[in-house]
């Protein structure tokens, strides 16, 4: 099989050419006596049509010329191909119309001979399309949808400050408890951030030695003066726990507070003529500037991974999604410029959504990965992420969307609604 993949960061959506790969243990359909069989997922789509391939031009023109997710089904309702497309109509033209060179061999499966029905779920943005794809694939291919998406976990740093040996590490599992900081674009980015924290706050790098405190043997970092030595009892675990907490607070966004504390301590040491310790603190303060790089712009406590996530909507409008640590819900569609009452209604709905307690389960962990993946896109696909706060005002929302108007496609002139003629050879 030679799949065509759409990749960026941690997500790869595969569009297979060998349709047999996707006929996953199809268990049948709901059947009503005297009626044709109806797949369980039929109501999840926006529309459908029968396929009589090769498609005629009128039949092709009846298919939406919009971004979306589509499903091709066989004569028994079995799924053949689930994929997304910038234009469902264009994709069907390439797969279901008569080939320009019928005698030319092709490596792709001939879907014209096996497809009986087309279903589609329309989207207005790249993010919405992949969100729909994820939701639909979980229903249609419950056993193999992770393989289709290749949806890898988002990267975070984790530490249980109350543990006997408080130790920072990187992880993709956010269900273990403790404090989590992230997300990071890649595992390598998380590891680099962790090493920077270890250097800036002289954190212990040897978990086995820390677990042996206060009877550890020490490590090379202790010998180099880059670790305060809790493993050997040179400082107490409680004192070391405060250092870990300070490092986490700094990573979580309390940059000015931590810098002020370190600067004040440095001056105290200098006044006491403890110049070597003061010089060490001064070097650590200098290393803190590295944390302000753009790749770490989204690093924050996991409990604050709550957004109004804004993406393009239809015709000079935006769709606002509510994101709460992996729970994704379409909030409202706002016509732009938005009326004050509409934005206030959005915030009211947001207050109701974010007030609900939501423990992170497997599905929400996948949603967390999906949103994290989009946050790091370098172009308009990243959308606008407004971190949720109960005190967020309508004026702040309007200002943020106006500032991102070009990214959200609010500055483009709407296209004519009239259908354009499609030439057979186009």
N, C-alpha and C positions, 0 to 999 in steps of 0.2 A: 504494500500500500504506500502511496506517495501523497500524504496529506498536505493540503495547503493550510498553513498555520498563520494565525494573527497573534503576534507576541509583543509583549512589553513588560519588563519587570518580572512579575510572578504569575502572570496569567497567560495561558495559551489556549485559544479556542480552535479546535480542529474541525475541519470540514473534510470528511473522508471521501475517497473516491471508490472504495470498496464497501458498498452498502451493507454487506453481510456482517461487518464488524458491529453495526449498530442495531442489529435485530436481537437485542438482549432479552432472552428468556421472556418473549412476549406472551403474557398470560391471558390474552383475550380481551374481550370488550363487554360492556353492558349491553344486554340484548333484551328487547321487548318483543313479545310475540307479534308477528305481523309487521314489524318494523325492521329496518336495516340496523346492523350493529353500529354502536356508537362508542368510540374509545372514551375511557374515563377522563382524558385530558381535554376533550373537545371544547368544554365550556371555558377553558383557560385562554383560548384564542379569540381574536377580534373578528375573524371572518374566515371563510373557506370557500372552495369551489372544486367541482369535479375536474379531473384531468383527462382529456382525450388527446393524447399526443400523436403526432407533433401539434403543438398549439397553433391555432390560426391567429392572424393579427387581431381580430376582434376579441378573441379569448385572452390574448396576451394583454391587450389594453384594459381589460376588466380587472387585472391584478394591480394592486396599489403600487404606485411608483414612489415608494417611501422607504425609509430605513425601518428595519424590523427583523424579527426572528420568524423563520418559516419552518414548516414540517411537511415533508412528503410522506404519504402513506401508501401502502399497497392495497390490493383489492380486499383484503380481509381486515383492514384497519391497522395493520402492523406498521410501526414506524420504520421508515427507510433512511431518511436524512433530516437531522435537525441542525440548523445553521443560522447565522445572522448575515445580513447583507445591507449595504448602504442603500440599495434599491431592490426590493423583492422582485419587481417586474424585470429588471435587468438581469438578475440572477436566473430567473425562469427562462428568459430569452436564450441564455447560454446553455441551459440544461434540458429544456423541453420543446424547443422549436426544431424544425428540420435543419440538419447540419448543412453548412454551405458546401462542404466537400464530403458527400456521403461515402465515397470510396476511400477516403483517407483514414487509416487506422488510428484509433485513439486509446490511450492508456486509462481513460476514465470509464467507469461503469455507465452503461446506457440507461439512464433513469427514465427515458421515454417509454420503455417497454414494461416497466414494473410499477410506475406511479399511477395511482388512481384518484388521489385527492391531495390538494394543497391547502394548508392552514397557515395563517399568519397572525403575528402579534406585532403591532406597529409601535415604533419608538421615535422619540424626537432628539435623542442624543446617543452618543457612543456608550455612555454609562448606562442609560436606561435599557439599551439593547442587550448589554451583557448581563444586567440584572435580570431581565426577562429570560435570557438564555439559561442562566443559573437556576431560576425558579422552575422553568419548564423541564430542564434536563433532570432535575431531582425527581420529578413526577414520572417522566417518560422512561428514563434510564436510571432507576434508583440504585442499581448495583455498580454501574460504571460511569456515572456522570463526573466523578472526580477525575477519572482518566481523560474524559473528553475536554474538561476545562483545564486540567493540570493546575488546579487552584492550590498553590502552596501557601502555607501560613505566613502571616505578617510577622516581622521580627520585633521583639521587645527586649528590654532588660528587666530582670526580675530579682528581687531580694526580699527575704523575710527578715526584717530588722529585729523582730522579737526572737528569732531562732538562737540556739546556743552558739552557732557559728554563722553570724550574718555575712553572707557572701554574695556579691553581685555576679550574675551570669546572663548570657543571652539565651533567648528561648522563643519558640513559636507556639508554645502551649500557655494560654493565659487563664487556665482553670485551676492552678495549683495553690492560689492564695498568695498573700504577701503584696508587695508594691510592684507595679509594672510601669515602665516608662517606654514610650514609643509613639508611633511606629517608626521603623527605619526602612529605607528603600531596599536594602539587601542585608544578608547576614554579615557580609564583610563590613558594611557601614555600621552595623550594631557593634561589631567587634572593635572597630576603630574608636567609636564613641566610648566604649567600656575601657579601652586602654588609656584614652585621654583622661577619663575620670580617675583611674588608678594612679596615673602620673600626677594629676592635679591635686589629689587628696591623699596621696600615699596610702592607698588601700592595699589590703593583703591580697596577694595573687595566688596563694597556695592554700587550697581548701583543706587538705589533709593536715597541714601544720596548724591551721586555725582551729580545727576540730580538736587538736591535741593540747590546746591552751589550758593552763599556762606552762605545760611541760614539753612544748615543742622544741625542736632542735634549731629552728630558724632557717632561713633560706638565703639565697644570694642577694635578694632585694634588701633583706635586713642588713646584710654585711655591707651593702652599698649605701646604707642610710636612706633607702627609699621605702621603708616600711617601719611603722612605729613599734613593731614587735609584740603584738598582743599574744602571739603564740608562745612567747617566752616569758610572759608576765611582765614585760617592761611597761605596758599600760594595761589597765583592766579591760575586760570585755565590755563593761558598761561604757567606759570612755571611748573604746573603739566603736561601739554601737552609735554613739553620738556623732562620730566622724562619718560613718556610713549614712546616717540620717542627713547630715549636712550635705554630703555629696548628692544624695537623692533629691533633696530640696533644691539644690542648685540646678540639677538636670531637669527638674520639673518646672523650672521657670523663675525661681526665686534668686535670680542672678544678682541683682543689686544688693539684696539683703546679705547674701553670703559673701559677696565681695567686700561689703562694709565690715562684716564681722572679721574677715581675714585681715583686712587692712588695719582695723583697730588692734587686733592681736599682734600684728607685726610691729606696730608702733610701741606697744607695751613691752615687747621683748627687746626692742632697740633701747628703750629707756632704761631697762634693767641690765643693759650691756650684754645681753645674750645674743650677740651678733650673728653667730652661726645659725641659730634657730630663726632669727629674723630674716636672714638672707634666704633661707629655705622657703619661708612663707612668701617672700617677694617673688621668688622664681615660680612658685605655684600660682600666684596671682597673675603672672604674665601668661601662663599656660591656659588660663581661663578664656582668653580671647578666641581660642580655636573652636569653642562651642557655638559660636555665632554664625557658622557657615550655613548657606542656604539648605544643604542636604539634611540639616537637623531642625528645620523650621517647624516640623510637625511633632517633635518630641515633647510629650506632655504625659501626665498621669493617665492611666487607662480609664479611670472613672470620669475623665473629662473628654473622652472620645465621643462627643455628642455634638452633632452639627446640624445646622440648616444647610443642606447641600444643594446648591443651585446649578441647574443645567438648562440649556436651551429648551424652549417649548415651541409649540406651533405659532407661527405668524406673530412676531414681536411680542412674545410672552416668554416667561420662564417657568420651569417646573421646580418646585422646592420639595426636596426629599428630607424626611426626618431620619437622622442616623443616631442610634444609641448603642454603641459598642457592638455593632454587628446586626442589630435589628434595623431593617430598612423599610420605610413606608413612604409612599408618595403622599405628601401633605396637600399642597394646593398648586394649581396653575394660575399664575398671576399675569394678567394682561399688562403691558408696559407702555407708557408710564402707569404705575399702579395707583389706585385711589387709597387714601389714608385708611379708610375703613377696611379695605381688603387686606392690607398689611397687618392691621391690628387683629383681624380675624385669624390670620396666619399665626401670629404670636400666641393667640388664645388656644388654637389647636395644638401648637407646640408645647405649651404649658401642660396640657392634658396628656400629650404623648410622653413627655419626658418625666412626668410624675409617676409613671408606672415602674415598679421594681422589675428588673430583668436580669436574672442570673445568666451567665454566659454558658450556653450549651454548644454542641458540635455545630449546629446550623448557624448560630450567631458568630461562632469563631470563623466560619467560612465567609459570612457577610463582612466581618471585620477585615478579613484578607482582601475581599473584593474592593471595599472602599479604600483601604490603604493603598492598593495597587493604583487606583485612579488619582489619589492625592499627589503622586509623584510624577504624573505625566507632565512633560515640559510645555505642552501646548494647550489649546482650548479644551481638550478632552478632560482636563483636570477639574473643570468647572470652578465654582466659587464655594469654598468651605467656610461658613461662619460658625465659629465655635459657640455652642449654645450656652447662654446664661439667662437666668430668670429675669435679670434686669435689662436684657436686650430691648431696645426701643425700635419703634417703626421707622424713625428717622435714620437710625444707624443701619437698618436693613436696606432702606432705599439708597442711602449714600454708598454702601458697599456694592450693590448691584449696579448703580450708575457708574461707579469706578471701573467695573468689569464688563461694561456694556459691549465692548468689541468682542471679548472672549465669549460672551453669552449670545452673540449674534443678534444683538438688539439694534445695531447701527446699520444693518444691511436692509436694503429696500426689499419689501416682500415681493415674491414672485407672483406672476399672473396665475390665477386659478384655472385658466382655460387649459384643457388638455392639449399637449403638443402632439402633432402627428408623428408617428413612429414608422420609419421606413422598414420594409422587410429585411433589407440587408444591413440595417444599422447595428 
